[in-house]
Amino acid sequence: RYEEREDFAVVMQPFFRNTLLPLDSNGKPDLSFFAADCFHFSARGYAEMAMALWNNMLEPVGEKQTYNNFTHDRSKLKCPNPEKPFLSTLRNSGFRNSDLNLEKTEPSVPYWAVIVAAVAGVLAGSL
């Protein structure tokens, strides 16, 4: 949808895709990364996620890290450099319009099949 725009880009940042639960020195979950509800992150957890997101934005498309190692080490924070002083997008990562299939494609599932499946699911659930 946005590949042809030069003033706007949408890029998936997969830093959380393969992330494992951080463990403490005893091999148990390190609760210092989580809030009291054990679901949301604490300030320490959000700091780790922010660093991972920042690093992902600087990594070229196709070479983005898909995990976070929770090392709490600021030296792993990446910085822009003179060769790449920008956030990575499809265009500046080496993908050009000729490499992308920008033509409209038909959906793999017809719209009516989704409606039929939804109605069938509601009927089956109510039975």
N, C-alpha and C positions, 0 to 999 in steps of 0.2 A: 504494500500500500504506500510506503514512503520511500522506496528505493530510488525513485527518480528525483526526489527532492534534494536540493543542495543545501537547504537551510534548516533541515530537520532530519533526525535519524532515530530509529528505534532499534536497540541492540539488546539481545538476551544476555543477562549476566548470570552464568550458571555456577557461581561460587558455592552455592548451598546444595547442589544436586547430589553429590556423593559425600557430604560431610557426616562424620561419625560423632557420636556423643563424646565430649571430652571426658577423660578419666583422670582421677587423682593418682598419687603415688602408690595407693593401695589397689589400683585397678577398678575402683568404684567410680560411679559418675561424679564428676567435679561440680558440686552444686553452687560453687562460687560464680559460675557463668549464668545461673538462673535466678529468677525472682522467687519470692516466697511461695508462689503458686506452682513452682516447678515446671511451668510451661513457657512463660515469657522469659526473655533474657534479662539479666541484671545489667548494671552499667558496664561491667567487665565484658559480658557477652555481647552487648551492643557495640562496644569498642572493637571487638574482634570481627564482628560482622561488617562494621563500617570499613575497617582496613581491607577485608576481603573484597567488598564491593568496589572500593577505590582501585585496588590492584586489578580487578577484572575490567574496569573501565579503561585502564591503560594498556591492557593486553590485546593484541590483534584478534579479530574474529577468527575462529578456528584454532586458536592457541590459548584459549581462556582456561584458567584453573577451575576445576569443577568440585573442589573440596576446600575446607578450611581446617587447618591443623591445630588451631587453638593454642599456639605457643606463647601468646601474650608477649611478643617480641617486636618492638617498634622498628627494628632493623629490617624486618621483612616488608615494610611499607615501601612501595615503588614510587618513583617520582618521574615526572616528564623530563625528557632530555632533549638536547638540541636536534637529534635525529628525528624524534617523535614527540613534539611539544603539544600533543593534542590527545583527546579521548578517541579511542579506536571505534571506527564504524565499518560497515561493509565496504564503503568506497575507499577509505584510507588504509584499509587492511589488505588491499590488493585485489578486491573483487570489483569488477566493473559491470556496467549494465549488460555487456555482452556475455558475462558469466552467469547472469541471473535470468531465470525464466520469469519475465514480467508479464507475460500474456495471461489473460483471463483463462482460468481453467474451470471446468465443470466440477461441482462438488462430487466427492466419491460416493455420497449417500444422497439420494433424492430427498427433498424437503418433506414430501408426504410420508416417507418411511419413518422419519423422526416423529411425526404426529401420530402415526399408527402405533409405533412402539410406546409412546408416552401414554396413549389411551389404554393400550393393553396392559401396561404396567399399573396404571391406576385401578383398572378392573381387577387384575390379579391380586393387587394389594388389598382391595376392599373385600374380596372373597375370603 
